[in-house]
Structures are given as C-alpha cells and as structure tokens.
Amino acid sequence: MTDPEPIQVPDPNPIDPATLHDLEIKDAQLIFNEVWEVLEEEFGRAELRFPKELILLGGAPGSGKGTHTRYMLKSRGLTCAPIVVSGLLNSPEAQKIKDSGGMVGDREVIELILREMLKPDYRDGAVLDGFPRTHVQVECLKLLVNRMNQLRREFYDSALAIHFRKPIIHIMVLFVDERTSIDRQLKRGEQNIAHNKEVEETGIGRIREIRKTDLSEEAARHRYRVFKEKTWEALQSLKEIYFYHFINANGTIEEVEANIIRELKYQSSLELDPRTFDRLRHLPLASETVNHARQDLVRRLDSYEIEHPELFHRVVDFVRERVMPIVLRHAISGRAVVNSEDNMLEDPAALAMLIDIFSERGYHAVVDLQRIPVPWRFDPETHLIDCREKKIYHIKIYFPGSEIRRG
C-alpha cells in the first residue's frame, strides 16, 4: 500500500512571478555591487582580471561532474584545477546547510567565487563546478560578464588589453533522471564507507568525505529535487544568452566524454578577438582542407594519367624500382630515406606526382633538395677551382611501422 500524497496547502500570500523576478534582480545588484566595490578597493581596477573563458558546470547529484571535469579542461586546453564551489564553502555554517541538502547564501558564494577567479592560474579559463545554482546567482553572473566587457572596452587600446579579452561563457549541464541520481548517490556512499574502512585498517590512502545525503534515500531524493526546483530552472534561464550545452549523463563514462568533447569543440569565429579573427579568416581551416583532400588527390592523379602519361609512367616506375625496395626493408620502423640524383626529379611536376603517388598509397612523403659543390677543374695559373653543382634529392617516406602495432 502506497502512502497518500501530501495535501498541498496554498500560500496565502503568493508572489507574482514577475514581481519575484524583479526582487531577485534587485538582490543580485545589491550583492554584486557590494562585492565588486570591496574587490576593486582591495585589488585596484586594473587588477580585476578574470578568466577569458568560463565553463559553468551544473549537474544533477550523481551526474558525474567530478569525473567529467577533466575532459572539459582537456578539450579546452586548460591546465588549472577546477573551481569546486562546494569546496570553497567550508565554514561550519556552510557545511551544516550542505549536509541537509540545502544551499549556502548567495552573498558568500559570489565573493568566494570572484576572489578565487582573480588568481593568476585562471587567467586563460576556468571550470566552475556548482555555479550558478539560484536565480540571484544567475543575475550576478550576468552582471559579472557585463563588468568584464566594460573593462575590455576600457583597456582595449592600452598596454593592458591582453588582460581584458573577450569573455567566453559556456553553460554545461549534466543531467540524469531521479532514479539514476538516487542510485548513484547511495552507491557513492557505500563505496566511500568501504574505502574509509580499508584506509583505517591498512593506513594506506586518504579518508573520503561522506555526505549525509549519500546515506539516505530520502535525503538523496531531496537533494535531487532541490536541483530540479532551483538549479535546473536557473541554468535554463541562461539558454538564450550564452553557449549552452545539455549533456545526457545517464550513459557510460565514454559516451558522456564524447558528448562533452563534441560540445566544447573549438570555434575560432566565436572565441577570438574580432581583430585576430579578421587577420586569420582568409587562411583555410584544417578541417576544410582535409574534407576535400581525397577528392583533390584523385583528380590530380587522374589528370597525370590523362594529360602527362609519359612522365607519370616514369615516376611510377621510379617509385616501384628504386624507392619501394628500400621502403620494404624499413617496414618495422615505418621510416625510410632514399637519396637520388635522377634528373627526372628536376621537373617540379615529377616531384608533385611522386608525393601524390605515395599519398594515394597511404604513405607520407617529403622531398628535400641538397646542392653540393663538386670540384671539376683546377686552374694551375690562378689556383682557382671550378665546381659544378651536384643535386641530391632526399626522399623521406613515413608510414605506420610494425613497431607501433606491437606496442
């Protein structure tokens, strides 16, 4: 027999959603402005240098934020540790609130986070695990980005411009359903209890923190619902403002990792300073070059056979008779070098054909020309030596050797 649903008692003084939103905006402005004034007075305006890129990571309890953070850092080329908001909130008062599945006050959160982000380690970028979690924190985030853009405009033409670059904001949400979240939280509690017991018995390893919400199904369910009712809605409100990435974290670690890497793929037009992008935009992207490389190669080889058959046949014969025997002898290392003085290679078209032939067969070929002066005639009266030039073509061929496969 299931328990009856609790009776919902209506709030006798409900607040209109629009009015509530206005109140949250005002609260955010008061909190943020107060914190900003403290930091500007303490550090100085020119030292308020925040990360160029922020990945704001939110996720349901048990979604694997800690596990997947390293993939986010790797995909963006960041070497700093993530900023874990729960780790910053280590006061006794904050710990008591966390143990009950609740959240710490916005004023404390905002100041701790802004102070942490000002550290030099985070200048290029940072992952914020657990921020924002409330609508007030969302509004504070908007105010921070506005201030970062304001500082960028202020220092744009100064010697300090490199410290105030175009900010990039990613909202990364890892989502799991309620049942998965509860099961993972309880499993984590069991694993940490077993781990701590082993550490106590052996003296090897470190004691892990055990959350009270990982020991009770009801507490785990409450923590999930707090996420859905507060954090989830707050993160959704940023969907139309910043880069928003929704990751289904119900799958395997490998599946989630692949989704994260795909979502955070580098996009130069969105991330570079407009001046930098304008300077580089005429150069083709590697992906564009690779996409058409095979078709272009096939077209060139066919044109050699149709338009220059005699030279093409000579180059093919040269590769088969002079180069491939040496390549075969170096099959283990995957690297062969062939030196040749064949004057056929003086023709640029022949060199192009040779490189394309190897590319079509799955090799990578590079040709270097070395010019060596060779004594030819000595003048006994002037004691001058006439030299003629000797051309040696170094053909380097690279391919997957058998040593790689053995490893």
C-alpha positions in Angstrom: 0.0 0.0 0.0 1.5 3.3 -1.0 1.5 6.4 1.2 -1.1 9.0 0.3 0.1 12.2 -1.5 0.6 15.0 1.0 -2.0 17.7 0.8 -0.7 20.9 -0.8 -1.6 24.0 1.2 -1.7 27.1 -1.0 0.4 30.0 0.0 -1.9 32.6 1.5 0.2 35.4 0.1 1.6 34.2 -3.2 4.2 36.4 -5.0 3.6 37.2 -8.7 6.4 35.5 -10.7 7.2 38.9 -12.4 7.5 40.6 -9.0 9.6 37.8 -7.7 12.0 38.1 -10.7 12.3 41.8 -10.1 13.2 41.2 -6.4 15.8 38.7 -7.4 17.4 41.2 -9.8 17.5 43.8 -7.1 19.0 41.4 -4.6 21.6 40.4 -7.2 22.5 44.0 -7.9 22.9 44.8 -4.2 25.1 41.6 -3.6 27.2 42.0 -6.7 27.8 45.8 -6.4 28.8 45.4 -2.8 31.3 42.6 -3.6 32.7 44.4 -6.6 33.3 47.5 -4.6 35.2 45.5 -2.0 37.4 43.8 -4.6 38.1 47.0 -6.6 39.2 48.8 -3.5 41.3 45.8 -2.4 42.9 44.9 -5.7 42.6 48.0 -7.9 40.5 48.3 -11.1 43.4 47.3 -13.4 43.9 44.1 -11.5 40.4 42.8 -11.8 41.5 40.2 -14.4 39.0 37.4 -14.7 39.3 34.3 -16.8 38.8 34.8 -20.5 36.8 31.6 -20.7 34.3 30.3 -18.1 32.7 26.9 -18.2 29.9 26.9 -15.7 29.2 23.3 -14.8 25.9 22.4 -13.3 24.5 18.9 -12.9 22.1 16.7 -11.0 23.5 14.9 -8.0 25.3 11.7 -9.2 25.7 13.1 -12.8 29.5 12.7 -12.6 30.6 16.3 -12.5 33.8 15.5 -10.7 34.5 12.6 -13.1 33.9 14.5 -16.3 35.6 17.8 -15.3 39.0 16.6 -16.5 37.5 16.1 -20.0 36.2 19.6 -20.1 39.6 21.0 -19.1 41.4 18.8 -21.7 39.1 19.7 -24.5 39.7 23.4 -23.9 43.4 23.1 -23.3 43.2 24.3 -19.7 45.7 23.0 -17.1 44.3 24.6 -14.0 42.3 22.7 -11.4 38.5 23.2 -11.5 36.9 25.7 -9.0 34.6 23.5 -7.0 32.1 25.8 -5.3 31.3 23.3 -2.6 35.0 23.1 -1.7 35.1 26.9 -1.3 32.2 26.8 1.2 34.0 25.1 4.1 32.8 27.1 7.0 30.8 25.3 9.8 27.7 27.1 8.9 28.0 26.3 5.2 28.8 22.6 6.0 25.6 22.3 8.1 23.5 23.6 5.2 25.2 21.3 2.7 24.7 18.3 4.9 20.9 18.9 4.9 20.9 19.1 1.1 20.4 22.9 1.1 22.5 25.7 -0.4 24.7 28.5 1.1 23.7 32.1 0.9 24.3 34.0 -2.4 26.4 36.8 -0.9 29.0 34.3 0.5 29.1 32.3 -2.8 29.6 35.4 -5.0 32.5 36.8 -3.0 34.3 33.5 -2.7 34.0 32.7 -6.4 35.1 36.1 -7.6 38.1 36.1 -5.3 39.1 32.7 -6.5 38.8 33.6 -10.2 41.2 36.5 -9.7 44.1 34.1 -9.1 46.6 34.1 -12.0 46.1 30.3 -12.5 42.7 31.0 -14.1 43.6 33.8 -16.5 43.0 31.7 -19.6 40.0 29.9 -18.4 38.3 28.1 -15.5 35.7 25.4 -14.9 33.3 26.4 -12.1 31.7 23.3 -10.7 28.4 24.2 -9.0 27.8 27.8 -10.1 25.2 29.3 -10.6 22.6 27.5 -8.5 20.0 30.2 -7.9 18.3 32.9 -9.9 20.2 35.5 -7.8 23.5 33.9 -8.8 22.4 33.8 -12.4 21.8 37.6 -12.3 25.2 38.1 -10.6 26.8 36.1 -13.4 25.2 38.5 -16.0 26.5 41.5 -14.0 30.0 39.9 -13.9 30.1 39.4 -17.7 28.9 43.0 -18.2 31.7 44.3 -16.0 34.2 42.1 -17.9 33.0 43.6 -21.2 33.1 47.0 -19.7 36.8 46.5 -18.6 37.6 45.2 -22.0 36.3 48.3 -23.7 38.1 50.5 -21.1 41.5 48.9 -21.7 41.0 48.0 -25.4 43.7 50.3 -26.7 46.0 50.2 -23.8 49.1 48.1 -22.9 46.8 46.1 -20.5 44.5 45.0 -23.3 45.8 41.4 -23.2 44.5 41.0 -19.7 40.9 42.0 -20.7 40.0 39.8 -23.6 36.6 38.9 -25.0 34.9 36.7 -22.4 33.5 33.3 -23.5 30.8 31.8 -21.3 29.7 28.1 -21.5 26.8 26.7 -19.6 27.4 22.9 -19.2 24.6 20.9 -17.7 25.0 17.2 -16.9 21.6 15.6 -16.5 20.4 12.3 -15.1 16.9 11.2 -14.1 15.8 11.0 -10.5 16.2 7.2 -10.1 19.7 7.2 -11.6 20.7 10.1 -9.4 19.4 8.4 -6.2 21.1 5.1 -7.0 24.4 6.8 -7.8 24.4 8.9 -4.6 23.7 5.8 -2.5 26.3 3.8 -4.3 28.9 6.5 -3.7 28.1 6.5 0.0 28.6 2.7 0.1 31.8 2.9 -1.8 33.2 5.7 0.4 32.3 3.8 3.6 34.1 0.7 2.3 37.1 2.8 1.2 37.4 4.6 4.5 37.2 1.3 6.4 40.1 -0.1 4.3 42.1 3.1 4.9 41.6 2.8 8.7 42.6 -0.9 8.7 45.7 -0.5 6.4 46.7 3.0 7.0 47.0 3.4 3.2 45.1 6.1 1.3 43.1 9.1 2.3 39.7 9.3 4.1 37.0 10.4 1.8 34.2 12.8 2.8 30.9 11.0 3.2 27.8 13.2 2.6 24.8 12.6 4.7 22.7 12.7 1.6 24.6 9.7 0.3 23.4 7.6 3.2 19.7 8.0 3.0 17.4 7.5 0.0 15.1 10.2 1.3 17.9 12.7 1.7 19.3 11.8 -1.8 15.8 12.3 -3.3 15.5 15.7 -1.5 18.9 16.8 -2.9 17.8 15.8 -6.4 14.5 17.8 -6.1 16.4 20.8 -4.8 18.5 20.7 -8.0 15.4 20.4 -10.2 13.4 23.1 -8.5 16.2 25.7 -8.1 19.4 25.0 -10.0 17.8 23.4 -13.1 15.5 26.3 -13.7 18.2 28.9 -13.0 20.5 27.2 -15.6 17.7 27.0 -18.2 17.3 30.8 -18.0 20.8 31.2 -19.5 20.0 29.1 -22.5 19.4 32.1 -24.9 22.3 34.2 -23.6 25.5 32.1 -23.5 26.8 28.9 -25.1 24.5 26.2 -23.6 25.4 22.5 -23.6 23.0 19.9 -22.4 24.7 16.6 -21.7 22.7 13.4 -21.1 24.9 11.8 -18.3 22.8 8.6 -18.0 25.2 6.8 -20.3 28.7 5.3 -19.8 31.7 7.5 -19.0 33.0 7.1 -22.6 29.7 8.2 -24.1 29.4 11.2 -21.8 33.1 12.1 -22.5 32.5 12.0 -26.3 29.5 14.3 -25.9 31.5 16.8 -23.8 34.4 16.9 -26.3 32.0 17.4 -29.2 30.1 20.2 -27.4 33.2 22.1 -26.5 34.9 21.9 -29.9 36.9 25.0 -30.7 35.2 27.7 -32.8 37.6 30.4 -33.7 34.9 32.9 -35.1 33.2 32.9 -31.7 36.2 32.9 -29.4 39.0 35.0 -31.0 39.1 38.7 -30.6 37.4 40.2 -33.8 40.7 41.8 -34.8 42.6 38.5 -34.5 39.9 36.6 -36.4 39.8 39.1 -39.2 43.6 38.7 -39.6 43.3 34.9 -39.8 40.0 34.3 -41.6 41.5 34.1 -45.1 43.5 31.0 -44.2 41.7 27.7 -44.7 40.8 25.6 -41.7 42.5 22.2 -41.5 39.1 20.5 -41.4 38.1 22.2 -44.7 41.4 21.1 -46.3 41.1 17.5 -45.1 37.4 17.2 -46.2 38.4 17.8 -49.8 41.9 16.4 -49.8 41.0 12.9 -51.0 38.8 14.2 -53.9 41.6 16.6 -54.9 44.2 13.9 -54.8 42.1 11.6 -57.0 41.5 14.4 -59.5 45.2 15.2 -59.7 46.3 11.6 -60.2 43.7 11.1 -63.0 44.9 14.3 -64.7 48.5 12.9 -64.6 47.5 9.8 -66.3 45.4 11.6 -69.0 47.4 14.8 -69.6 51.0 13.7 -68.8 51.1 9.9 -69.2 54.8 9.6 -70.2 56.2 11.5 -67.2 53.6 9.9 -64.9 54.7 6.4 -66.0 58.3 7.2 -65.5 57.6 8.4 -61.9 55.6 5.3 -61.2 58.4 3.1 -62.5 60.9 5.1 -60.4 58.9 4.6 -57.2 58.4 0.9 -57.9 62.0 0.1 -58.9 64.1 2.5 -56.8 62.1 3.5 -53.8 59.8 0.7 -52.7 62.6 -1.9 -52.2 64.1 0.4 -49.6 60.7 1.1 -48.0 60.1 -2.6 -47.7 63.4 -3.0 -45.9 62.3 -0.4 -43.3 58.8 -1.8 -42.7 59.5 -2.3 -39.0 60.5 1.3 -38.2 58.0 3.0 -40.5 60.5 5.4 -41.9 62.7 5.2 -45.0 65.1 7.7 -46.7 66.1 7.4 -50.3 68.8 9.5 -52.0 68.6 10.0 -55.7 70.4 12.1 -58.4 67.9 11.2 -61.1 67.5 14.3 -63.3 63.8 13.4 -63.8 63.2 14.9 -60.3 64.3 18.3 -61.5 60.9 18.7 -63.1 58.5 20.1 -60.4 55.7 18.1 -62.0 57.6 14.9 -61.3 58.1 15.8 -57.7 54.4 16.6 -57.3 53.5 13.3 -58.9 55.8 11.4 -56.6 54.3 12.9 -53.5 50.8 12.3 -54.7 51.6 8.6 -55.5 52.8 8.0 -52.0 49.8 9.8 -50.5 47.4 7.7 -52.5 49.1 4.5 -51.3 48.8 5.6 -47.6 52.4 7.0 -47.1 53.6 10.4 -46.3 56.5 11.6 -48.5 58.7 14.6 -48.1 61.4 15.6 -50.6 64.4 17.8 -49.8 67.0 19.1 -52.3 70.6 19.3 -51.3 73.0 21.2 -53.6 76.6 20.0 -53.2 79.6 21.8 -55.0 81.9 19.2 -56.6 85.4 20.2 -57.8 85.5 19.9 -61.6 88.6 21.7 -62.9 91.8 23.3 -61.4 93.5 26.3 -63.0 97.3 26.0 -62.2 97.9 29.6 -63.1 95.2 31.2 -61.0 94.9 28.4 -58.5 91.2 28.6 -58.7 89.0 25.6 -58.6 85.9 25.4 -60.7 83.0 23.5 -59.2 79.8 22.1 -60.7 76.7 21.6 -58.7 75.6 18.2 -57.7 71.9 17.8 -56.8 70.8 15.1 -54.4 67.1 14.6 -53.7 66.4 13.2 -50.2 63.1 11.4 -50.3 61.7 10.7 -46.8 58.8 8.3 -46.5 56.8 7.8 -43.3 54.2 5.2 -42.6 52.7 3.1 -39.7 55.5 0.7 -38.9 55.1 -2.8 -37.3 56.7 -1.5 -34.1 53.6 0.6 -33.5 51.3 -2.4 -33.9 53.5 -4.5 -31.5 53.2 -1.8 -28.8 
